[in-house]
């Protein structure tokens, strides 16, 4: 079995969040979704579990931070090209997301933008030139 990642996010309105992530390009897996959680599939190995606050609290007693006021993580997904980066951000905005809560990055060999979901979780979307990914960034990127 391949190694997988399951990102768990607390959400205030599960149907709204499910609709948002579907519009942003994720697919819902109904076999692992119910009225407490939605399993949103990005790829064969990347999943986002949207959990109601009540369900989230069954996993930890730690306080759920307000993602609109604080950030504990920045999540990042890669795309095949710059146009796909822009398309994903545009889809998220059409679904109610906030565009570019972090600075846009355009270094030529790498391009990235971001969006914020309805609960304030920040997703970065990036593309990197395959040659740069294999050989490391150009010297000018270190400056």
Secondary structure as GFF3:
##gff-version 3
##sequence-region A 1 143
A	DSSP	beta_strand	5	11	.	.	.	ID=ss1
A	DSSP	alpha_helix	14	23	.	.	.	ID=ss2
A	DSSP	beta_strand	27	29	.	.	.	ID=ss3
A	DSSP	three_ten_helix	30	32	.	.	.	ID=ss4
A	DSSP	beta_strand	37	41	.	.	.	ID=ss5
A	DSSP	beta_strand	46	52	.	.	.	ID=ss6
A	DSSP	alpha_helix	53	56	.	.	.	ID=ss7
A	DSSP	beta_strand	75	78	.	.	.	ID=ss8
A	DSSP	alpha_helix	82	94	.	.	.	ID=ss9
A	DSSP	beta_strand	98	99	.	.	.	ID=ss10
A	DSSP	beta_strand	105	106	.	.	.	ID=ss11
A	DSSP	beta_strand	110	116	.	.	.	ID=ss12
A	DSSP	beta_strand	122	128	.	.	.	ID=ss13
A	DSSP	alpha_helix	130	135	.	.	.	ID=ss14
A	DSSP	three_ten_helix	139	142	.	.	.	ID=ss15
###
